[in-house]
Amino acid sequence: MIRVYLGLGANLESPQQQLEQAISALMAVPNCYVAGVSSFYASKPMGPQDQPDYVNAVAALDTTLPAEALLDVLQRIELEQGRQRKDERWGPRTLDLDILLYGDQQIATERLTVPHYGLQQREFVVYPLLELAPDLHIPALGSLQQIAAVLPRNGLAILSGPRA
C-alpha cells in the first residue's frame, strides 16, 4: 500500500455536497482505503475572481493502484459528478480531484506531476494537509510545517471538522 494525498475542491452545484459525494466514491474504489479527510475549508478562487468561493479538503488514501491508474479513477469520479473540462485554467468547477503526493515518489509524465505543481503556494492544500500529516516531508520541497510557516492563509476558513 502507498499513502497518497488528494486535493479536493469544488465551487459549483453545492460544493460541500460535491466533496462529500467524492469521498463516498473514493471509499467505493477497489484497492483504495480512505484513511482520513481534513476539515472542509472555504477559500478564494485562484484564477478569475468573478466566480464563487471554493470548498477544499485533503484526503489521505492508501492504495495499491499505480499513480496513473489512480488518476484515471479520479477523472472518472469528476466526470460522474458533472465536471466539464474546458480550456479555461482555474475556472469554476463542480469537482476537482488532484493527486498531491504519491508516497515519496516524484513523478513527471505527460499526464501527471507529483508532488503537485504549486502545492507549496496553495494555502487551500497546505493547511488541510497539515491537519492530516503535520510531520510530512514533501519530496523536493521540504517540511510541510516549514512551508506552512511562511504561507499566508489568504482568508482560508474552516467550514466543518475532519471527516474520517
Secondary structure, DSSP 8 states (H G I E B T S, - for coil): -EEEEEEEEE-SSSHHHHHHHHHHHHHTSTTEEEEEE--EEEE--SS-SSS--EEEEEEEEEE-S-HHHHHHHHHHHHHHTT----S-TT---S-EEEEEEETT--EE-SS-EES-TTGGG-HHHHHHHHHH-TT-EETTTEEHHHHHHT---TT-EEEE----
